[in-house]
Amino acid sequence: MPPKKRPAPAAAEILPKRRKHAPTKSSCSSSQSQRSGDSNPGELNPASNPEINLTQFNAAHSPLLRLPTELRDQIWKYIFADLVIHPRTRAPHHPPTLHYFICYTPAQTRDLYSWSLLGARPGSPRTWASPDLEVAETGCYCPSSKRFCVPMVCKQFYYEVLPIVFSTCIFSFRDRVDLHTFALSPSSHVSDVQNISLEIFSPAYFSDWNPTLTISSIIDQFRSLKSVKLTLNSQSFGSLKAIPTNLLAPPKMLPNGAVRTLFSIICALQQFQLEAEKTTVVVQQRRRGADRITELRALAEQVRRHLLHHRPRRRSKRLLGESYEDVAT
């Protein structure tokens, strides 16, 4: 009887068994991307894919930048508006460089005017009624550790915040060199500045402000200016009784050089249409009890009234960029 033939082994028995490897991170990520419906998750990363529009990416993924533009602008204003910033020039550098410092002085220019409106203390005509103005110091406290700069979070944040900072903050100047450098600096965005503060205290350097504020190439850079906060010291003018009631009288009729300098500063700032509720003038005493408060208030209100009198600067048609045909017509 012939021997029985053994059946052929199955394919599974012929092929060796394969070892099962642990899934790698790439396979896990690929499987997760397949489950989420994304073919390649790296396509959504702006760092790995430069073709992605970063603004659109932030608008879709950032909780803050997904807000409407109007709401974001309100948030930026709550953070940066009404800060008093002192631009300072670092002289050894050429060209001069600007650094910005936040002012932490308790008695700032925006508060002095509201205190001065209270006038003199009853029974004491040479003493301010406000004790805060009586003890207000003319110095400013700007610690070097409080340098101000717009945070470089991302380009969209930077370019959204930058115009708000320059249009809502108060840029205060105590030195004409700082104002000159700020006005001509290409990085200062001076054309967006709406609020400035001029604190002119030293009688020795009062006349030096005249060329800085009257040169058109400097003062014309402030195209959006809407408010000026001017702080003066009575020591610069000598006797307050000698100051005429009309500071815009012909310069030959003005008593001294300081008053003529003030006349030039007023004429230079009248080209801007300033807002009455934001434009302030304060004249401080040369020393405590030296001047009558009524005379200081009268001079301050006279200067403020002249500043609010808008007189647009006359410009030739050629400087405005118009053609000769337009000039002829």
Secondary structure, 3 states (H helix, E strand, C coil): CCCCCCCCCCHHHHCCCCCCCCCCHHHHHHHHHHHHCCCCHHHHCCCCCCCCCHHHHHHHHCCCCCCCHHHHHHHHHHHHCCCEEEEEEECCCCCCEEEEEECCCCCCHHHHHHHHCCCEECCEEEEECCHHHHCCCCCCCCCHHHECCCCCCCHHHHHHHHHHHHHHCEEEECCHHHHHHHHHCCCCCHHHCCEEEEECCCCCCCCCHHHHHHCHHHHCCCCCCCEEEEEEEHHHHCCHHHCCCCCCCCHHHCCCHHHHHHHHHHHHHCCCCCCCCCCEEEEECCCCCCCCHHHHHHHHHHHHHHHCCCCCCCCCCCCCCCCHHHHHC
